[in-house]
Amino acid sequence: MKHYINRFIIYKKMQNLSPKTIHAYTTDLNQLTNHYDPTNGTIDDCFDNYTDFLIQTNNYKSNTKKRKLITIKMFWNFLTEKENLQLTALPTMAIRKEKKLPKTLSVLELRRLTSSVNDYQPSSSKKKRDHLRDKAIIEIMINLGLRISEISNINLSDYNNGDLIIHGKNNKERILFLTTDISKQIINDYLVCRKEYTPPPNEDSFFLNKYGNRLSIFGISNIYKKYRYLSQINSLSTPHYLRHSFATQLLNNGANLRDIQELLGHSNISTTEIYTNVSSTRKQKVLTLYGFRNNS
């Protein structure tokens, strides 16, 4: 068995995979050998024993189990296609997907984030231009819960005095609205200075980089990181935390789940329902802190 594993690893290294990926394959397959009995068992028995173990064990999270099963499947394909071994087909293996609660920023963190944007003092005309752009991006992220890809994809022709056409996943469009004068003014302030990026004549991109071209998702992510640092909020947070925070706040304040689904652009309401778990967690915390039995 180890002979085949070594050949498989060499084969994978020839595909210029990262050392981290090669290490993961090696670890998974070394565990496979623990279920191989060269005297009384076959390679088929080894695969059966190991896959049964993975499905039944509680030692690994579901994502880890899935990765190990993928490794096993690749190794099985290698043995049958490259080494010409006659092996029994692997059974269909289903690992239940682990649902993770969305990670959010607290209301206090959101306030600190917006304060850091408002209080920032640009030291040059270019930095002032960038600051107005960044402020508009953060405003949209917090108030509309957009994905960074959706922000990057906004065009000038998509915006009209607070009304915004969003180009979501699978080219699915939805219309959202900035409902306060403050939000609209922040966007208008940026639009006034947008020409300072000197975009090409027909450039329709709403948010621009220093070259006058469409701002990428990486550029948007870096803008978030800048103000994350300045506001000293959760250093592990990502722009997507703002999307989760947007949805959770709506739900906590009484918004209908179906409405939240439409605002987020989810195709299936089951994707939106995970936010009810976050809301329930908050309710439990409130009851623990302020309930009668805990305060009497």
C-alpha positions in Angstrom: 0.0 0.0 0.0 2.8 2.5 0.9 4.3 1.8 -2.5 1.2 3.0 -4.2 0.8 6.0 -1.9 4.3 7.1 -2.7 3.6 6.8 -6.5 0.4 8.8 -6.0 2.2 11.6 -4.1 4.9 11.8 -6.8 2.1 11.9 -9.5 0.4 14.8 -7.6 3.7 16.7 -7.1 4.1 16.7 -10.9 0.8 18.7 -11.1 2.5 21.6 -9.3 0.2 21.5 -6.3 1.1 23.5 -3.2 3.1 21.9 -0.4 0.2 22.3 1.9 -2.1 20.3 -0.4 0.5 17.6 -0.9 0.9 17.4 2.9 -2.8 17.0 3.3 -2.9 14.1 0.8 0.0 12.4 2.5 -1.6 12.7 5.9 -5.0 11.4 4.7 -3.4 8.4 2.9 -1.1 7.5 5.8 -4.3 7.3 7.9 -5.7 5.0 5.2 -2.8 2.5 5.8 -3.9 2.1 9.4 -6.9 0.2 8.1 -4.9 -2.0 5.8 -4.1 -5.6 6.8 -1.6 -7.0 4.3 -1.9 -10.5 5.6 -5.6 -11.1 5.8 -7.2 -8.1 4.0 -7.4 -6.6 0.5 -7.1 -3.0 -0.7 -10.9 -3.1 -1.2 -11.2 -4.0 2.5 -9.0 -1.2 3.4 -11.1 1.4 1.5 -14.3 0.0 3.0 -12.9 0.1 6.5 -11.5 3.6 6.2 -14.6 5.1 4.6 -16.8 3.5 7.3 -14.6 4.9 10.0 -14.8 8.4 8.5 -18.6 8.4 8.2 -19.1 7.1 11.8 -16.3 8.9 13.7 -16.9 12.1 15.7 -13.2 13.0 15.7 -13.4 15.2 12.6 -15.6 18.1 11.5 -17.7 17.5 8.5 -15.5 19.6 6.2 -12.4 17.6 7.3 -14.3 14.4 6.6 -15.3 15.6 3.1 -11.7 16.5 2.3 -10.4 13.1 3.4 -13.1 11.3 1.3 -12.1 13.4 -1.7 -8.5 12.3 -1.2 -9.6 8.7 -1.0 -11.6 9.0 -4.2 -8.6 10.5 -6.0 -6.4 7.8 -4.8 -8.9 5.1 -5.8 -9.1 6.7 -9.3 -5.3 6.7 -9.5 -5.1 3.0 -8.6 -7.7 1.9 -11.1 -6.7 4.2 -14.0 -2.9 4.6 -13.6 -2.0 1.4 -11.8 -4.7 -0.7 -13.5 -5.9 -2.3 -10.3 -9.2 -4.1 -10.4 -11.1 -2.6 -7.4 -14.7 -2.6 -6.3 -16.4 0.7 -6.9 -16.5 3.0 -3.9 -19.9 3.4 -2.4 -21.7 6.8 -2.5 -20.7 8.6 0.7 -22.7 11.5 2.1 -21.4 13.7 4.8 -23.9 16.0 6.3 -22.9 19.6 5.7 -22.0 21.5 8.8 -23.9 24.8 9.0 -21.9 27.6 10.5 -23.5 30.6 12.1 -22.8 33.8 10.2 -20.2 35.9 11.8 -21.3 39.5 12.5 -20.1 42.8 13.9 -21.9 44.2 17.0 -23.8 47.5 16.7 -20.9 49.1 18.7 -18.4 47.8 16.2 -20.5 49.1 13.3 -20.6 52.6 14.9 -16.8 52.5 15.5 -16.3 51.5 11.8 -18.4 54.4 10.5 -16.8 56.8 12.9 -13.3 55.8 11.7 -14.4 56.6 8.1 -16.0 59.9 9.1 -13.1 61.0 11.2 -10.4 60.2 8.7 -8.5 63.3 7.6 -7.0 62.9 4.1 -3.7 64.7 3.6 -3.9 65.3 -0.2 -6.4 65.9 -2.9 -6.0 62.3 -4.2 -6.5 60.9 -0.7 -9.5 63.1 -0.3 -10.9 61.7 -3.5 -10.2 58.1 -2.3 -11.7 58.9 1.1 -15.0 60.0 -0.5 -15.0 56.8 -2.6 -14.2 54.6 0.4 -16.9 56.3 2.5 -19.5 55.6 -0.2 -18.4 51.9 -0.3 -18.7 51.4 3.4 -22.0 53.2 3.5 -23.4 50.8 0.8 -22.0 47.7 2.5 -23.5 48.5 5.9 -26.9 49.8 4.6 -27.5 47.3 1.8 -25.6 44.2 2.8 -24.0 43.7 -0.7 -21.3 41.2 -1.6 -18.0 42.8 -2.5 -18.5 41.3 -6.0 -21.8 43.1 -6.3 -20.2 46.4 -5.3 -17.5 46.0 -7.8 -20.0 45.3 -10.5 -22.1 48.4 -10.0 -22.2 50.7 -13.0 -23.1 54.4 -13.3 -26.2 53.5 -15.3 -27.3 51.3 -12.3 -27.7 54.3 -9.9 -30.4 56.9 -9.9 -30.9 59.1 -6.8 -30.7 56.3 -4.2 -32.2 53.6 -6.4 -29.6 50.9 -7.3 -29.7 47.9 -9.6 -27.6 45.1 -8.2 -26.1 42.4 -10.4 -26.0 39.4 -8.2 -25.0 35.7 -8.5 -25.8 34.0 -11.8 -26.6 37.4 -13.4 -29.7 37.8 -11.2 -30.7 41.4 -10.8 -32.5 43.1 -7.9 -33.3 46.7 -7.0 -32.3 48.2 -3.7 -32.8 51.6 -2.2 -30.8 54.0 -0.1 -33.6 55.5 2.0 -31.9 58.3 4.0 -30.7 61.7 2.8 -27.3 61.1 4.5 -26.7 57.9 2.5 -27.7 59.6 -0.7 -25.4 62.6 0.1 -22.4 60.4 0.7 -22.9 58.7 -2.7 -23.4 62.1 -4.4 -20.2 63.5 -2.8 -18.3 60.6 -4.4 -19.9 61.0 -7.8 -18.9 64.7 -7.8 -15.2 63.7 -7.4 -15.4 60.6 -9.6 -14.1 62.5 -12.6 -10.8 63.1 -10.7 -9.9 59.5 -11.4 -9.8 60.5 -15.1 -11.7 57.4 -16.4 -11.8 56.6 -20.1 -14.6 58.3 -21.9 -16.9 55.3 -22.0 -16.0 53.9 -18.5 -19.3 53.0 -16.9 -17.9 51.5 -13.7 -19.3 53.2 -10.6 -16.3 52.7 -8.3 -12.9 53.3 -9.8 -9.3 52.6 -8.9 -6.4 55.0 -9.2 -6.0 54.1 -12.8 -9.6 55.1 -13.6 -10.7 51.5 -14.1 -13.2 49.3 -12.3 -12.3 48.8 -8.6 -11.7 45.1 -8.0 -13.0 43.0 -5.2 -9.4 43.0 -3.8 -9.4 46.7 -3.8 -12.7 46.8 -1.9 -11.4 44.2 0.6 -8.3 46.4 1.2 -10.5 49.4 1.8 -12.3 47.4 4.5 -9.1 46.3 6.1 -7.8 49.9 6.3 -10.8 51.0 8.3 -11.0 47.8 10.3 -7.6 48.6 11.5 -8.3 52.3 12.2 -11.5 51.5 14.1 -9.9 48.6 16.0 -12.8 46.3 15.5 -12.6 42.5 15.2 -9.2 42.0 13.4 -10.4 38.8 11.8 -13.5 40.3 10.3 -14.0 40.4 6.6 -16.3 42.6 4.3 -18.8 39.7 4.4 -19.3 40.3 8.1 -21.1 43.5 7.1 -23.5 41.5 4.9 -24.2 39.2 7.8 -24.6 42.1 10.2 -27.1 43.8 7.8 -29.3 40.7 7.7 -29.1 40.0 11.4 -30.0 43.5 12.3 -33.0 43.5 10.0 -34.2 40.2 11.6 -33.7 41.4 15.1 -35.6 44.6 14.4 -38.6 42.6 13.1 -38.1 42.3 9.3 -39.9 39.5 7.5 -37.6 36.6 6.5 -39.0 36.6 3.0 -38.1 40.3 2.6 -34.6 39.7 3.9 -34.2 36.9 1.3 -35.1 39.4 -1.5 -32.8 42.1 -0.1 -29.9 39.7 0.0 -30.6 38.2 -3.3 -30.8 34.6 -2.0 -32.3 32.1 -4.5 -33.5 29.8 -1.7 -35.0 30.9 1.6 -33.2 28.1 3.4 -30.0 30.2 2.9 -31.6 33.1 4.7 -33.0 31.0 7.5 -29.6 30.5 9.1 -29.9 34.1 10.3 -32.7 33.0 12.6 -30.2 31.0 14.5 -28.1 34.1 15.1 -31.2 35.9 16.3 -32.1 33.0 18.6 -28.6 33.1 20.0 -29.1 36.8 20.8 -32.4 36.1 22.5 -30.9 33.4 24.7 -28.2 35.9 25.7 -30.7 38.5 26.6 -32.8 36.0 28.6 -29.7 34.8 30.4 -28.6 38.3 31.3 -32.0 39.8 32.1 -34.4 37.0 32.8 -36.2 36.8 36.2 -34.5 33.6 37.4 -31.1 34.9 36.6 -31.7 38.2 38.4 -33.6 37.2 41.5 
